[in-house]
């Protein structure tokens, strides 16, 4: 929860984390899509 409050105090880091996560999701999706073909 200390970590969470730090993230709340720093919105840029939250953005960076969410961007990273969405990037991972896109990569994962592309990989699974290519595997399904």
N, C-alpha and C positions, 0 to 999 in steps of 0.2 A: 504493500500500500504506500510505502515511502516512495518507491519507484514510480508508482502511478501519479502521486502528487507532483513529482518532478516533471513528469510528462505533461501534466496539466499546466504547469507553470511555463513550459516551453512548447508552444503549439507547433513550432517548426519541426521539432523532433517527432511529434506525432504525425505530421504530414510525411516526413521522410519514411517513417515506419510503415505507414499505410501505403505509400507509393511502392515501397519494397515488397510488401505483401501482395499488392495487386500485380506487380511484375512477376512474382513467383507464380501466382495463379494463372496468368496469361501463358507463361512458359509451360506450366503443367498442362494446361488445356491444349496447347499446340502439340506437345509431346503425345498426349493421349489421342489427339485427333489423328496424328500421323500414324500412330500404332494401329488405329482402327481401320485404316485404309488397306 
